[in-house]
Amino acid sequence: MVRSLNLEISEVATQVTNSFHVSEAPESDRAALAFEHTREAMGPVMAELLESIQHQDDPILIDIALKADMVGFAAEITSAWDFQHQSKSVFTGVYKQMLRSEPHIVAGQWRSHAQKYSKQRLYNGRDLASGFSHQLAERIADLLTVAGASTTTEAIHAAYAQHLEMIVRTSLELQRIIGEEVISCDYEILVAHFDEVFDADSMDDIYGGEVAMSGPPGVVPRVLSTADLGLRRTEKVVGSEEGEIVSTVLLKPKVVLDTIVYELGIVDEEEPSPPLTDTVT
């Protein structure tokens, strides 16, 4: 299902990128607000790259940013307890405490019931897909506006509603399966974080190493964004009194490296790569 979600995200990113065109009369007020939203969602470096580069002839950065944005949005949904940010730390803290002293299946049953009944209490069976798909459309519209397009949330949703809702529904179903159905172990959706040093053991370069080699000698490739979600399974060692956990990466996240700025000619190889100062997935 994670691979299916990655494919859905990639297909939507391709469709939106192919229809991208720069507006001849950008709205400055709208662009300023969109920049702030994009900066909050994806970090200052990606926002500044989107704003400063001419994308009309080569929109590859649009595609990269769209994937990163949708991957991040999907990861937020799949990793949520009940979609209330303020309650996640409480639930997570209790669950970790239980895992230290209880068999995994006991803690897993509590986690399953906590997520199921918290969502029932909050939403009473209400379909959340429509609201989330509008949120995703808003993020995409902001991103495209920063890159120079003239569009709105309504226009993006009207054009891609079916595809965005599919991404959201797949994410919601993953959240339900991981949180409510699986009790003997834990599954965790993986993203690589912005500015992480590239580690081939825990992530894959989506360009197969070509971009990693495009920087000047001595430059250590770091993560610019995540293009594909990964998946990890964790389970408590049977009989462990200290809560010893064994983790297995089932699917490594795929990443875009910051050395792509050299491949795209944004930065000359004689220059240092731009500073990476915030977090984005």
ZAVO-794311 format. One record per residue (C-alpha): residue number from 1; residue in one letter; y, x, z. Coordinates in pm, whole numbers, plus 50000, padded with zeros to 5 digits. Each point is the difference from the previous one (the first is absolute). Layout:
BEGIN
(pt NUM; A; (Y; X; Z))
...
//
This chain:
BEGIN
(pt 1; M; (50000; 50000; 50000))
(pt 2; V; (50236; 50294; 50067))
(pt 3; R; (49938; 50129; 49648))
(pt 4; S; (50072; 49651; 49862))
(pt 5; L; (50327; 49989; 50193))
(pt 6; N; (50098; 50342; 49866))
(pt 7; L; (49926; 49881; 49646))
(pt 8; E; (50207; 49684; 50046))
(pt 9; I; (50294; 50205; 50127))
(pt 10; S; (49971; 50248; 49713))
(pt 11; E; (49992; 49723; 49739))
(pt 12; V; (50310; 49829; 50140))
(pt 13; A; (50184; 50332; 50021))
(pt 14; T; (49920; 50069; 49635))
(pt 15; Q; (50117; 49654; 49889))
(pt 16; V; (50328; 50023; 50191))
(pt 17; T; (50062; 50357; 49882))
(pt 18; N; (49940; 49904; 49637))
(pt 19; S; (50259; 49722; 50023))
(pt 20; F; (50262; 50215; 50174))
(pt 21; H; (50333; 50057; 49831))
(pt 22; V; (50330; 50130; 50127))
(pt 23; S; (50282; 49748; 50034))
(pt 24; E; (50322; 50067; 49811))
(pt 25; A; (50203; 49840; 50278))
(pt 26; P; (49842; 50067; 50341))
(pt 27; E; (50134; 49805; 50297))
(pt 28; S; (50132; 50258; 50246))
(pt 29; D; (49983; 49777; 50310))
(pt 30; R; (49646; 49891; 49923))
(pt 31; A; (49899; 50360; 49925))
(pt 32; A; (50139; 50126; 50332))
(pt 33; L; (49807; 49741; 50198))
(pt 34; A; (49684; 50062; 49798))
(pt 35; F; (50032; 50373; 50066))
(pt 36; E; (50008; 49941; 50376))
(pt 37; H; (49694; 49773; 49981))
(pt 38; T; (49810; 50251; 49786))
(pt 39; R; (50102; 50285; 50228))
(pt 40; E; (49861; 49811; 50300))
(pt 41; A; (49676; 49915; 49819))
(pt 42; M; (49929; 50330; 49825))
(pt 43; G; (50218; 50267; 50158))
(pt 44; P; (50319; 50171; 49878))
(pt 45; V; (49841; 50246; 49756))
(pt 46; M; (49828; 49738; 49786))
(pt 47; A; (50309; 49778; 50011))
(pt 48; E; (50222; 50288; 49891))
(pt 49; L; (49762; 50101; 49720))
(pt 50; L; (49997; 49642; 49871))
(pt 51; E; (50379; 49980; 50011))
(pt 52; S; (50081; 50339; 49849))
(pt 53; I; (49754; 50032; 49710))
(pt 54; Q; (50034; 49844; 49655))
(pt 55; H; (49678; 49799; 49963))
(pt 56; Q; (50043; 49834; 49661))
(pt 57; D; (49823; 50263; 49791))
(pt 58; D; (49735; 50097; 50256))
(pt 59; P; (49941; 49739; 50272))
(pt 60; I; (49712; 50184; 50169))
(pt 61; L; (50189; 50013; 50331))
(pt 62; I; (50038; 49622; 49986))
(pt 63; D; (49622; 49969; 49978))
(pt 64; I; (49951; 50247; 50286))
(pt 65; A; (50252; 49820; 50221))
(pt 66; L; (49858; 49654; 49924))
(pt 67; K; (49650; 50113; 50094))
(pt 68; A; (50126; 50162; 50319))
(pt 69; D; (50195; 49689; 50097))
(pt 70; M; (49713; 49758; 49936))
(pt 71; V; (49745; 50231; 50162))
(pt 72; G; (50219; 50022; 50309))
(pt 73; F; (50046; 49623; 50010))
(pt 74; A; (49625; 49940; 49964))
(pt 75; A; (49925; 50255; 50272))
(pt 76; E; (50238; 49821; 50238))
(pt 77; I; (49814; 49672; 49944))
(pt 78; T; (49648; 50142; 50027))
(pt 79; S; (50075; 50195; 50319))
(pt 80; A; (50176; 49714; 50180))
(pt 81; W; (49855; 49817; 50298))
(pt 82; D; (50182; 49670; 49957))
(pt 83; F; (50301; 50100; 49782))
(pt 84; Q; (50228; 50016; 50305))
(pt 85; H; (50131; 50356; 50032))
(pt 86; Q; (50080; 49968; 50369))
(pt 87; S; (49640; 49913; 50096))
(pt 88; K; (49820; 50272; 49805))
(pt 89; S; (50054; 50278; 50253))
(pt 90; V; (49876; 49778; 50284))
(pt 91; F; (49683; 49893; 49817))
(pt 92; T; (49934; 50354; 49880))
(pt 93; G; (50045; 50145; 50349))
(pt 94; V; (49760; 49752; 50157))
(pt 95; Y; (49744; 50059; 49725))
(pt 96; K; (50011; 50378; 50038))
(pt 97; Q; (49954; 49962; 50375))
(pt 98; M; (49697; 49777; 49946))
(pt 99; L; (49844; 50248; 49758))
(pt 100; R; (50016; 50271; 50266))
(pt 101; S; (49792; 49801; 50245))
(pt 102; E; (49807; 49735; 49806))
(pt 103; P; (49740; 50011; 49720))
(pt 104; H; (50163; 49976; 49658))
(pt 105; I; (49847; 49661; 49931))
(pt 106; V; (50152; 49856; 50320))
(pt 107; A; (50345; 50136; 49917))
(pt 108; G; (49953; 49886; 49640))
(pt 109; Q; (49922; 49644; 50110))
(pt 110; W; (50318; 49994; 50209))
(pt 111; R; (50203; 50136; 49706))
(pt 112; S; (49850; 49737; 49771))
(pt 113; H; (50084; 49711; 50235))
(pt 114; A; (50345; 50138; 50082))
(pt 115; Q; (50101; 50018; 49635))
(pt 116; K; (49843; 49669; 49902))
(pt 117; Y; (50146; 49790; 50280))
(pt 118; S; (50338; 50170; 50006))
(pt 119; K; (50045; 49912; 49633))
(pt 120; Q; (49878; 49646; 50063))
(pt 121; R; (50251; 49956; 50282))
(pt 122; L; (50289; 50142; 49796))
(pt 123; Y; (49935; 49846; 49659))
(pt 124; N; (49757; 49711; 50056))
(pt 125; G; (49819; 50063; 49672))
(pt 126; R; (50319; 50030; 49794))
(pt 127; D; (49962; 50192; 49673))
(pt 128; L; (50201; 50321; 50033))
(pt 129; A; (49953; 50123; 49643))
(pt 130; S; (50307; 49832; 49851))
(pt 131; G; (50240; 50146; 50256))
(pt 132; F; (49856; 50348; 49970))
(pt 133; S; (50008; 49990; 49619))
(pt 134; H; (50371; 49913; 50013))
(pt 135; Q; (50059; 50293; 50235))
(pt 136; L; (49819; 50228; 49757))
(pt 137; A; (50205; 49866; 49708))
(pt 138; E; (50318; 50074; 50197))
(pt 139; R; (49892; 50360; 50060))
(pt 140; I; (49920; 50048; 49632))
(pt 141; A; (50333; 49848; 49895))
(pt 142; D; (50186; 50234; 50235))
(pt 143; L; (49812; 50302; 49865))
(pt 144; L; (50075; 49910; 49638))
(pt 145; T; (50365; 49933; 50082))
(pt 146; V; (50035; 50345; 50155))
(pt 147; A; (49847; 50146; 49682))
(pt 148; G; (50266; 49828; 49789))
(pt 149; A; (49851; 49666; 49901))
(pt 150; S; (50169; 49664; 50038))
(pt 151; T; (49751; 49763; 50163))
(pt 152; T; (49945; 49771; 50298))
(pt 153; T; (49722; 49907; 50239))
(pt 154; E; (49970; 49664; 49827))
(pt 155; A; (49964; 50158; 49656))
(pt 156; I; (49732; 50243; 50118))
(pt 157; H; (49807; 49729; 50179))
(pt 158; A; (50019; 49767; 49702))
(pt 159; A; (49872; 50271; 49766))
(pt 160; Y; (49722; 50140; 50220))
(pt 161; A; (49924; 49730; 50260))
(pt 162; Q; (49630; 49975; 49916))
(pt 163; H; (49948; 50377; 50014))
(pt 164; L; (50202; 50049; 50318))
(pt 165; E; (49815; 49718; 50172))
(pt 166; M; (49669; 50158; 49900))
(pt 167; I; (50104; 50328; 50166))
(pt 168; V; (50104; 49813; 50312))
(pt 169; R; (49685; 49784; 50017))
(pt 170; T; (49775; 50303; 49957))
(pt 171; S; (50194; 50177; 50277))
(pt 172; L; (49973; 49697; 50228))
(pt 173; E; (49627; 49973; 49937))
(pt 174; L; (49956; 50370; 50077))
(pt 175; Q; (50195; 49952; 50321))
(pt 176; R; (49772; 49711; 50099))
(pt 177; I; (49676; 50183; 49917))
(pt 178; I; (50103; 50324; 50171))
(pt 179; G; (50145; 49826; 50303))
(pt 180; E; (49772; 49701; 50053))
(pt 181; E; (49665; 50047; 49827))
(pt 182; V; (49917; 50364; 50072))
(pt 183; I; (49922; 50060; 50368))
(pt 184; S; (49753; 50291; 50019))
(pt 185; C; (50255; 50252; 49866))
(pt 186; D; (50357; 50017; 49877))
(pt 187; Y; (50131; 50026; 49644))
(pt 188; E; (50347; 50140; 49949))
(pt 189; I; (50211; 49990; 49687))
(pt 190; L; (50137; 50347; 49929))
(pt 191; V; (50330; 50115; 49855))
(pt 192; A; (50135; 50353; 49984))
(pt 193; H; (50340; 50046; 50157))
(pt 194; F; (50306; 50135; 49831))
(pt 195; D; (50052; 50376; 50047))
(pt 196; E; (49639; 50060; 50112))
(pt 197; V; (49860; 50326; 49869))
(pt 198; F; (49750; 49919; 49727))
(pt 199; D; (49643; 50023; 50135))
(pt 200; A; (49725; 49962; 49741))
(pt 201; D; (49750; 49917; 50274))
(pt 202; S; (50183; 49684; 50102))
(pt 203; M; (50185; 49892; 49684))
(pt 204; D; (49981; 50025; 49621))
(pt 205; D; (50277; 50102; 49761))
(pt 206; I; (50024; 49706; 49761))
(pt 207; Y; (50080; 50242; 49717))
(pt 208; G; (49692; 50212; 50065))
(pt 209; G; (50185; 50312; 50112))
(pt 210; E; (50223; 50039; 49695))
(pt 211; V; (50317; 49907; 50187))
(pt 212; A; (49906; 50215; 50299))
(pt 213; M; (50006; 50304; 49770))
(pt 214; S; (50335; 49916; 49841))
(pt 215; G; (50220; 50143; 50274))
(pt 216; P; (50107; 50362; 50037))
(pt 217; P; (49764; 50251; 50165))
(pt 218; G; (49986; 49967; 50376))
(pt 219; V; (50106; 49636; 50017))
(pt 220; V; (49764; 49798; 50221))
(pt 221; P; (49948; 49654; 49846))
(pt 222; R; (50088; 49711; 50226))
(pt 223; V; (49956; 49626; 49969))
(pt 224; L; (50277; 49807; 49827))
(pt 225; S; (49821; 49664; 50009))
(pt 226; T; (49663; 49826; 50013))
(pt 227; A; (49875; 49848; 49675))
(pt 228; D; (49658; 49866; 50112))
(pt 229; L; (49882; 49882; 50340))
(pt 230; G; (49710; 50172; 50173))
(pt 231; L; (49743; 49877; 50253))
(pt 232; R; (49853; 50152; 50317))
(pt 233; R; (49721; 49879; 50230))
(pt 234; T; (50003; 50090; 50369))
(pt 235; E; (49734; 49924; 50258))
(pt 236; K; (49937; 50089; 50359))
(pt 237; V; (49708; 50234; 50062))
(pt 238; V; (49721; 49800; 50165))
(pt 239; G; (49964; 50101; 50365))
(pt 240; S; (50332; 50182; 50008))
(pt 241; E; (50173; 49955; 50335))
(pt 242; E; (50322; 50166; 49883))
(pt 243; G; (50052; 49772; 49700))
(pt 244; E; (49909; 50266; 49746))
(pt 245; I; (50077; 49873; 49649))
(pt 246; V; (49848; 50107; 49669))
(pt 247; S; (50213; 49946; 49687))
(pt 248; T; (49887; 49991; 49638))
(pt 249; V; (50240; 49984; 49707))
(pt 250; L; (49842; 49763; 49749))
(pt 251; L; (50286; 50010; 49749))
(pt 252; K; (50277; 50258; 49999))
(pt 253; P; (50354; 49878; 49930))
(pt 254; K; (50149; 50125; 49675))
(pt 255; V; (50342; 50158; 50019))
(pt 256; V; (50290; 50114; 49786))
(pt 257; L; (50123; 50346; 50099))
(pt 258; D; (50360; 50105; 50037))
(pt 259; T; (49948; 50272; 49739))
(pt 260; I; (50028; 49726; 49739))
(pt 261; V; (50375; 50068; 50010))
(pt 262; Y; (49926; 50324; 49812))
(pt 263; E; (49765; 49826; 49755))
(pt 264; L; (50272; 49745; 49920))
(pt 265; G; (50268; 50267; 49972))
(pt 266; I; (50201; 49852; 50286))
(pt 267; V; (50001; 50338; 50172))
(pt 268; D; (49972; 50341; 49829))
(pt 269; E; (49717; 50221; 50117))
(pt 270; E; (50254; 50257; 50119))
(pt 271; E; (50145; 49744; 50241))
(pt 272; P; (49841; 49891; 50328))
(pt 273; S; (49856; 49651; 50005))
(pt 274; P; (50226; 49730; 50153))
(pt 275; P; (49983; 49964; 50378))
(pt 276; L; (49751; 49742; 50119))
(pt 277; T; (50144; 49847; 50311))
(pt 278; D; (49856; 49657; 50059))
(pt 279; T; (49675; 49803; 49992))
(pt 280; V; (49871; 49786; 49715))
(pt 281; T; (49656; 49887; 49895))
//
